[in-house]
Amino acid sequence: MTPQEYAQQKAAASGSSFYYAFLFLPPERRAAITAFYAYCREIDDVVDEVSDPGVAQSKLDWWRGEVRNAFAGQASHPALQALLPHAGSFGIEARQLLQVIEGCEMDLTQTRYLDFANLQQYCHLVAGVVGEVAAGIFGQTDPRTTDYAHKLGLALQLTNIIRDVGEDAVRGRVYLPIEDLQRFDVKAHELIKRGTTSDESFPQRFEALMRFQIERALQTYDEALALLPAQDRQAQKPGLMMASIYRTLLHEIAREPQLVLTRRVSLTPLRKLWLAWKVQALGRL
């Protein structure tokens, strides 16, 4: 298996919505973003799939060394072997890949976030930087597009947090800011128990909390789109596809917010493909 085939397999196997946005890119850009996404999946999997924090930390440390070696011309992992040939063409820097590791590393030591500002820093590392790299691969020409990419990354990550409330809580991670939990009188232990409480007021409290989170995420998408310079709108269509898919997902969750506690709400592959095609063909979300 070639490094390129490995990256393609890694990206496709994840079942992520990102894969549908990649389909419409020219071959070189598609190969670059697929390899970058495969790298991000590798780092994310270390934290999600390794139960021993010490082992996970050792693996992340290995990846740090691997990134430095790769930019010195000695990549050994197929994900980086697939990515590095594109680094020069699309301005991909070791700094950015290391920031992705730094963000995922936070999951090993931090399971709560005091306020939204605190959460935003985490989101910047695990999603804003990803958006920054992706914007360059897609064909960014205006420096202001970086601000759009950071904001869109935040919106996408907030959507992931909303979708995965139940899954994350089982792992002991509660990304919803403590200040928000207190505002709506929802306890972390109620989330960890996935709402299995005798308190009859929980569904109402939880729904109010989630509607607040959904509204903030939707507003963040609006803010991101307002930051995208007109001259880069055509090139950044893959990001707009992601915005369309994830905003639609938020509206689905809003129909029955309680579901995120017990299962992952998702869109069908056909619906994702339709939303992506609509952006590609019609240029609108």
N, C-alpha and C positions, 0 to 999 in steps of 0.2 A: 504493500500500500504506500503510495506516495504521500508526502506531507500535505499536498493539496487535497488528495482524496480523504485523508484523515480529518482535515479541517471541515470539509464538506459533510462528512458523516457525522461529526460532532455537532455541527450546526443543525442538520436535519433531524437528528435523533432527539434533540431537546424539545422539539414541538413548539418552539417559541414563535410568537407573532412576528418577531424580527425577520424570520426566514422568508415570510411572504413579501416583505418590503424589498428584500435583496433580489428577488426574482427579476425585477424590471431594470436592473443595472446593467451597463455594458460589462463584458467579460472581465477586464482587468479590475475595475472597481468592485465587481461582485466577488472576485477572488480575494481581494484585499479585505473587504468587510467581513467576509465569511471566515477568513483566518483570524481576524481580530476578535470576532465573536467567539470563535473556538477557544482562543486564549482566555477570554473573560469567563467562559463556562468552566475551563479547567480551574481557574482560581476560585470561582464560586463553589465548585464541587468540593474543594478541599474543606471548606468550612461546613458545608451542608452534609457531607457524607462521612467525615471523619469524626467519630464520637469523642475521642480523647483530645482535649485541647492542646496538650503538649505535643502530640504527634502532628496535629494540624499546624501548629506553630512551626515545627521543624520543616514541614512540607512547604509552607509559605516562605520560609527562609531559603529553602532550596530554589524556589521560583525566583526569588530576588537575585540570587547568584546566576540563575539561568538567563534572566533578562540582561544582566550586565555582560555575560559571556556572549549572548546573541548579538548585542550591539558591538561587540569586539570581533564578530565574525565567527563565533564558535557555538552556534545554537545546536543543542542536542535533541530538544523536544520537537516533535513534528508540528505542533501548533505554531511555534516560533519559527521553525524552518519554513513554514508556509507564509508567515507574516513578514519576516524581515526583508525579503526581496522587494516589498512594496513600501518599506519605511521611507526611503528617500523620495520616491515619487509623490507621496501624500503627506510628508512632513510628520510622520509618526516618531515620537521621541521616547527614549527609555524612561524619562520622567513620568510620562503619562501611564505607561504600563506599571511602573512602580506604585503610582498613586492608586491604581485599581487594587493592588495587593494590600496597600495600607488601609483602604476602605473595608475590604473583606476581613482584614485582621481585627478590625474593631468589633466584629461579631464574636470574637473569642474572649473579649474582656468586658464588653458593654452590652447589656441586655435591656436597658431602660434609657429614655431620653427625657431630660427635665422639661424642655420646652421646644417649640418649633425651630428656633434658631439653632439649637443643639442638633436636632434631627437634620436640618438642612446641610450641615457640614458633612455628616455621614453620606447623605444623598449626593453631595457634590463629588465625593471620592468614588462611589460605586456606580454613579449614573451620569453626573454632569461631565466628568472627564471622558466617559464613554461617548457621550454626545459630541464632545469636542473633537475626538479622534474621528468619529463617524462623519461629522460635517466636512472635515478635510478630505476624507475619502470620497464623499459624495460630489465634491467639486466646489467647495467654498472659494469665493473670490473677494468677499467683503469682510474685513476684520470684525465688523459688528455682528456677523453671523455666529461668532463664538458665544456671545451673550445669549442669543436665541438657543443655541445648542445646550448651554448650561441650564437654562430655564426649562427647556423641553425635557432634559434628563431628569430634572426634579419632578416634573409632572408625571413622567412615566414611572419613576420610583415610588411616588406617592400612590399611584394606582396599584403597583405591586404590593405595597404595604396593606392597602385596603383589601385587596383580593385575598391576601395570605394571612389575615388576622388569626384565623383558627390554627392553621399549620404552624405559624411562627410561635404562637402561644404554647403549643404542645412541646416545642423545643425550648421553652422558657424565655423566648424573646418577645418583648412587647415594644414595638416601634412607635405606637401612638404616644405622643408626648404626655408626660405625667400631668402637665397643666390642663390638657384636654380631658383626661380621665377624671380629674378632680372637678372640672367645670360641669361635666355631665353625670357626676357621681357614679362612675363605673370603676370597679376595683380590678386590679390586675389579676387577682386570683379568680375572678369571675370569667375572665377571658381564657385563662389557663385551663379552667374546667369546661371551656367551650359552652358557657351559658347554662350548664346543668346545675341550677340553683333553685332553691325553694322560694326565693324572693320573687313574687309575682310582678314586681316593678322592673325587673331586669330587662325584659324585651323592649319596653318603652324607653328606658334609659339608653340602652345599647343602640337602638335605632336613631335616637337623637344624636348620639355621638358619631355614628357612621354617616348620617346625612351631613353633618358639619364637615367631616373629612372629605366626603365626595364633593361637596360644594367648593372647598378649598382647592382640591385637585383640578376641578373643572376651570376654576378661575386661573390656575397656574397655566393651563393649556392656552387660555385666551391671552395671558400675558406673554407667553412664549411666541405665539403666532404674531403678536403685535411687534415683536422685536426682529422678526425676519425681514431683512432688506429685500425689496422687490427684485433686485437683480439676481439674487440667489434663490429665489423661490422655485424656479424650474429645477435647479440642481439638487435642491434639498427635498425633493418629492418623497424619497424613502422615509425621511423623518416625519413628513406630513402623513404618510400612510400609517406610520406607527401611532401618530396622534389620533387619527381617525379610528383605528382599531381599538385603542385603549380608551378613548372617550366613549365609544359605543359600549365597551365593557363596563365602564362606570355607570352608564345609564341602566344596564342590565342589573347590576348590583343594587342600584337604587330602588328597583322594583320590589326587592325582598332582601334587605340588608342582613337579616338573620342568617342567611345561607352561608355567609363567609366564615361562620364559626364552625361549620360541620363539613363543608366541601369547597372545592375550588370552582368558582363560577368561571365559565369560559365561553368563547364563541366557537362555532363549528369552523373547521378549515375552509369550507366553501364560503362562509360568510366573511371570514378574514380576507380571502382571495378577492371577493367581490368589493370589499371596502378599499383594498389596495388598488385594484383595477380602476375603481371610480376616481381615485386621486390621480392615477396615472393618465387616464383618458380624458377626464373632465377638468382636472386641476383644482378640484375643490374637495373639502372634507365632507 
